[in-house]
């Protein structure tokens, strides 16, 4: 597969965490379907099963990119995303997959630099997602991600051009009737944004050298790239809140992923344990 693309990451059951995921997801599907039947939810048991599993998987996958050394954080995000899906109807995962790809672009968890078709595919996906969701700030975050990959260790310079395209489409969207900042954000929203920013800065500043390896090489992940990817993921979550308002706290699993990372960080500080897992 890696002969053709540097984007995809298969779920290899050789890793314990991946085997656990493959066992947990069917259980969540059954629970979601059962709850939908019990409480007569409009979308029905089958739709509820797939919706719950997709939200849980998306949160798990993104958090594995945000905190590659802490597999426990991914399962915390999985649980939080599933609860939000069942209790609050949080079903939108498009932003999660956009964030996953641009974080992976920055941290290079797969190992090799992206191929031209990888760049074009993700660039097109980011543009489509921003236009379809009317979240123009998502293009700014994507431009940041492409610029970081063109700047950090073993840079891929053509991603500067991808960043320019993102900014150009962002400006084009601004010329239309598009909302940039939601009007219903209140003081508590800004307080929580600031608190999460402080938490992410602490995580990045105190994180040790990664122990996880790239998928396709014996090289360990680069600390600067991993931290930069974490910041990009946080920015993707913040831009959704700025654009869509307070509803964005629960409408996608993105903030569940950020909360899981912060919980993992707090646990690490409390127990003073370094990372103990590798990517899988």
Secondary structure, DSSP 8 states (H G I E B T S, - for coil): -TTT-SS-----TTSHHHHHHHHHHHHHHHHHHHHHHHTT-TTHHHHHHHHHHHHHHHHHHHHHHHTTT-HHHHHHHHHHHHHHHHHH---B-HHHHHHHHHHHHHH-TT-S---HHHHHHHHHHHHHHHHHHT-THHHHHHHHHHHHHTTSSS--TTHHHHHHHHHHHHHHHHHSS--SS-S---HHHHHHHHHHHHHHHHHHHH------B-TTSS-B--HHHHHHHHHHHHHHHHHHHHHHGGGHHHHBTHHHHHHHHHHHHHHHHHHT--------
